[in-house]
Amino acid sequence: MRAVRGAMVVEDVVMLGMMASDNSATEAAIADALVDDGVYLRSAWAAAAATMVAITAAMLEWAVYDDLTLGEALLVAFKTLERRDG
């Protein structure tokens, strides 16, 4: 059942746009916290945006594949962010 719901979200462009819009407040909060910790503004925004995109992508993958746990999906997303070899 999760795969059906996930596929519906992934295929609905309006729903994906709404998800991105909803993520913007969290992205701003992450960026603000990073700036407060001394991170350069542009770097903070880039890190916050990348983090939110990775989390969203992981959640969408998890929603589509019944054999994938959310933890596994998040781990792949964050390991991908850590990679430095392209």
N, C-alpha and C positions, 0 to 999 in steps of 0.2 A: 504494500500500500504506500509506503514512504516513497518508493520509486515513482509511482504515478503522480503523487503530489509534487515531487521534485521536478519531474519532467514538465509538468504544467507551468511551474514557475520559470524554469529555464527557457521555455518556449514563448513566454509572454513578455514582450519587450516593455510594455507599460509597467508590469510588476518589477522587472529588473531596474527600471528607472526609479521606481519608488524606493527600492532597496538602497540604491545609491544615494538618493536624497536623504533617507533616514540615517544612513551612515555618516553624513556630513557633520552632524553634531558631535558624534563620538570622535571622528577624525579631528575636529577642532579642539576637543578636550585633550586628546593625546598630544597634539602639537603644542598646545598651551603648557601642558605639564613638562614637556621636553624643553621648551624655551625657558621655563622657570628653573629648570635644572642646569641651564647654561648652554643648551644646544643652539646652534645658529638657526635662525628662523627658517631659512629655505631648507636646511637639512631636516629640521623638525617636521615641516609640512610634508616633505618627501617620505620620511619614515612613517608618519602617521597614515598617509595615503596608501603606501605599500602594505602596511599592516592591515588596514581595513579591507583592501582588495583581496589580500591573501585569506583573511578570515571568511569573507563572503564567498570566495571561490571554493574554499574547503567545505563550507556549509552547503553550497549548491551540489557539490560532488557527493557529499554524504547523503543528501536528500534523494539523489537519483539511484545510488547503488546500495541495495539492501545488505550486501556483504561487507560494507565499509563502515567502520566505527567513526564517530566524530573525532575521537582522539587521533586515529590514524590519518584522517583527512587533514586535520590541523598540523600534525607533525610533518607531513609532506609539504604543506604550504610554507611552514616556517623554515624548514630545511632548505627549501628553494630560495627563500629570501636570503639565507645565510651564504649561499653559494657565491663564489667570487670568480668562477671560471666561465661565466656566460651562460 
